[in-house]
Amino acid sequence: MCQVNDYKNALPTGPLFPIISNYPNEIVTLYLLVPYPASRVRRNRYVLVITDHFSKLAEIIPLKKASARVIADTFFDIYISHFGAPVKLISVNDPQFISDIFEHLSDRLGIRHVKTVVYRPQSNRTERVNRGLVQMIANDMNDQHDARDQFLREFDYAIRTAMNETMGRSYAELFLGRKLIAPFQKLVMVSDGTEFAVGDFERLFDEARQNTKPKHEKWEKYYDIRRRDVQIKVNDWVLINRIP
């Protein structure tokens, strides 16, 4: 009865156990943005975001439908066929992502599929990328809601070439091992382009890991301030809070 009456007055339980990735394509996350009004030409209503957890490089794909089959096929055709299968896949616990179709795809390619609770996305740090994308769409598409899908590739390119302040590199550089050459740079480039290649991948990844570590520790510290640790033993009764 104490849990029923008093649990809301106590700090939430469970310290943070951040997900750590050490190299590109080790962990990939899938996120489906909420349905938008259908676009005028292509009638797309959904946006699927496929994000590399290490570099935060994202693939942003507009979709007409958001069925398990469509999402699984899109994930394979757009991401896996270009970059290979990741070691681990993280998605929310939505029906599309826990279907037999997705489990079959994961099993066939040897992908470990981890599902997070819908209302508890804290374990998935790429949520910040998704929030930024939603804000970009909202800011730039105020007067063009029915044409938003025509500009998603431009958004994607802007994100890839932007500097990751934590890592000190662009998102594309961390994932591909080279800088993307912008259109203007192609017009004025007089060298052989070697300055766009990174070279030492291990050094690049190690540098990124070292830059990320303090951020993870700081995030974990402030998260745990608002949490309490609870030791649960076998046969203990626990209260499950179901969100309607």
N, C-alpha and C positions, 0 to 999 in steps of 0.2 A: 504493500500500500504506500510505502514511503516513495517509491519510484513514481507511482501514479500521481501523487499529490505534490511532490517537491522537485521533480526532475527539471522543470523549466526554470527554477531559481538557481540551479547549479550551472557551473561552466560545462560546456559540451565535453564529452569524453573523447579520448583518442588523440595522441600526438601525431604530428605530420611525419609521414614516411615518403619523402619526395622520390619521384621516379627519376633516375639518372641514366642518361644515354652517353655513350663514349665515342661514337662515330656515326657518320651518316647512314641512314637506312637500317639502323639497328632497331629503332622503334618508330613506328608511323601511327599517327592518330587520324581517325575519321570523325567528321562532325557535319551534321546536316543542319543548315540554317533554317529557321522557321519559314513556313510558306509565305511567299509574297503574292500580291496580285499578279495574274498572268501577264507576261510581257506582250507587247502589241504584235510583234512579228512572229517570234518563235514560240510564244505561249509557254515560256518557262516560268515555273513557280518556285522552284527549290534551288538551293546552292549547296553543292557538296564540297567540303574543304578537306583536302588530304594534306597533312602536314608532317614533315620530317621533324621528329622531336629534338634532334641534336642541333640542326642548323636553323630550324623554324621556317625553312623554305616550304611554300605552300603551292598546291595545285588547286585552282578554284574553277569548278565546273558547274555551269547552269544545267538544270534538269527539268523536264516536263513532269516526270513522275518520280516518286521516291520509294518505289517498291524494293524489296530485297534483291530481286533479280537485276533491276536497273542499276542499283548501287554497286553490287558485286561485279557486274560486267564493266561498269565504268572504272572501278578501282583496278581491275585487271588490265583493261585496254589503255587507260590513260597513265597509270602509274607503274604497275608491275611489269608490263611489256617494255617499258623504257628503262627502268632503274633496277628491276629485279624484285624478288619478294623480300620483305623485311623479316627480321628475326621475330619481332613482336608487333602485334597490332592492338591498339587501344581504341575503344569506342564506348559510347554511352550504352546503357542497357535498353535501348529502344528496340521495338519489335523487328525493325529492318535488319538490325545488326546481330540479333540472336537467332535468326532463322536457320533452318537446315541448309539453305543455299550458302550462307556465309560460313557455316561450320564446315561444309564440304570443301569450299574454296581454301579455307585455312588448313584443313587436314591434308588436302592434296598437295599444297605447296610447303608444308612443314612450318606454318606460321603459328605462333602461340598467340591466341586471341584472348585479350583481357578486357572484360566489360566493367565499366565504372557505373555507379548509381546515378540515375538521371539528375537527382536533386543535389548531388554532392560531387561537382566537377573539380574540386580542389586538387585531386590527384593528377589532373591532366593540365600541365602548365601551358599547353598550346591553346587553352581557352583564351589566353590574352591575345593571341594572334586572331582568333575568331572575333573577339570583341572589337578589336581594331578594324577588322574588315567590315563588320556591321556598321561601325561608326563612319567609315569611309563611304559606304554605300548611302547611308542616311544623309551625310553632309553634301555629297556631290550629286545625288539623284533626287533632290527635293522636287524638282520640276519635271523629272523624266522617269517617273516610276515605271512606266510601261516599256522603257528601253534600257533598263539597268543591265540586262544580260549582255548587251552589246559592248559594254565597257569593262567587263570582268577581266578580260585578258590584260587590259591596260593597268587595272588594279594589281593584277598578279605580277606584271613586269615591274611596277613601282615597288612592290614589296621585295621582290628578288634582288633588285639593285640597291635597295636602301641599306644603310649601315646598321648592323646589329651592335648596339652600344656596349652590351655586355661582352661580346666576343671580340669586338674591334675589327670585324670583317663584314662584308656583305653576306646576305643569306645565300646567294648563289655561289659565292666563293667558298663558303664553308661546306656546301653540299657537293658542288661539281669540281672543286679544286682549282677553279679559275674564275676570273672576273668576266662578267658579261660585257661585251663591247656594245656601247650605246650607239644609236644611229649617227649622232653628231661626231663621235669619236672615229667612226669609220670614214667620215668625210675628210677629217684633218689628220688622220694617222699616217705618219711617214716612216715608222719603224716596222720591224717584222712581227710586232705583236707579242713578243716574248714577255713584255711587262705585265701581260694579262694572265700569264701562267704562274701558278704558285710554286710547283716543284716538289718540295718536301712535304708530303701529305702528313706524315707522322708528326712532324714539328707543328704543322698547322693545327692538327686535332689536339695535340697536347697543350698548345697555347690556348686554344678555345676552352679546354677542360679547366685549365688553371684560372682563366678569367671568370668562368662560370661558378666555380666552387664557392667563393665568398658570397655571391648572390644567393646560392642555395642555402648556405648556412644562415644568412641574415633572414631570409624568408622563413626558414624553419623556426628560428628563434622567436620571431614575432608571432608566428602562427601558434606556437605552443604556449605563449603567454596566456592566450584565451582558451586553453584546453586543460583538462585534468586527466591524469593517468588513473586507470581503473584496472585492477587485477581480477580477472574472472577465472574461477576454477571449475573443474568438471562438476556437473550436477547443480551449479548455481542457477537460480532463477533470474532471468533478465527480462526487461521491458522493451518491446519493439515498438518504435514510433512509426506508424504508417501515415504517410502523407496522402491525403485524399486527392 
